[in-house]
Amino acid sequence: MSTETSHGDASGETSVTLTVARFEGRNRFRITAVLVAVFALYGVLFVWLGPELTAGEAVLDMVDALPAVLRELLGFESLASLEGLLASEYYTFAWTVGLGGYVAYTAAGSVAGDLSADRMDTVLAAPATRRDVLLGKYLALLVPIGVLNVVIPLLLAVAALLVADPLSLADLAALHLLSIPFLLTWGAIGLFLGVVVRRGRTAGRVGLGLVFFGWIFESVVSITDVAWLGAFSPMRYFDPPAILVDGTYDLVSAGVLLGVAVVFLALSTVAFERRDI
């Protein structure tokens, strides 16, 4: 009898979590469409200009003249190919920093915003535990993360074919698959900030600031004698140039990112269950 009750409770909790996730996910459809349009236009622009940029000696000379810290910061490893251009310009900055920043910002705001506006009391008045609500909000992040990681590589692959400079589909697919643990990590960090920081906009800005700081910090220390400090930044574990240019897939780093995401998700749950609302 107790076993059946336990299974029923677990099933009920899962149902509530998914209900919250569906509700929150639907609210993200519009902004997801906007993100797809922005990232698609930005990426296709690089693909369209790619043949001219990669064939120009002036660009390569300019990159060689840059200080090492700037080359590391901007991800300039190889501009002699379309893959190198996209990895250095598009994925290192727009995807890693831009999309990572958005995920951290929106995850933090989804919790802290409800807390600061006193909407959380209404949500928890329904038969839902705090853990249900928190996990539901986190799962809703899969809407923008999933849609962008499916649509964008397809559009870039088609655009590359149109300019007669096709991309490696395997490497492109691997890059987007390996970006999911990276984005989930920033989502979990943002969720934690949303729990511990009361004000929605403040929590979001802190999350966004952490993404920028992590990017700059890892880039700067990676060329110093204390490069090991970069291991504390999620940026160390997602390397677009290594994937798209060299075809190197670091599954261990992906596992580390997933582990970090689980840790921050657990910390968020514990903190949320213990705090006053």
HUKAHU-V967910 format. One line per field, one symbol per residue. phi: phi as a letter, one per 40 degrees, with the letter a starting at -180 (. if undefined). A space follows every 10 residues. Layout:
BEGIN
phi=???
END
This chain:
BEGIN
phi=.ccccccccc ccccccdccc cccccccccc cccccdcccc cccccccccd dccccccccc cccccccdcc ccccgcbabc acdccccccc ccbccccccc cccccccccc cccccccgcc dccccccacc cdcccccccc cccccccccc cccccccccc cccfbccccc ccccdccccc dccccccccc ccccccbccc cccccccccc cccccccccc ccbbcbdccc ccbdccbbbd ccccccgcbc cccccccccc cccccccccc ccccccb
END
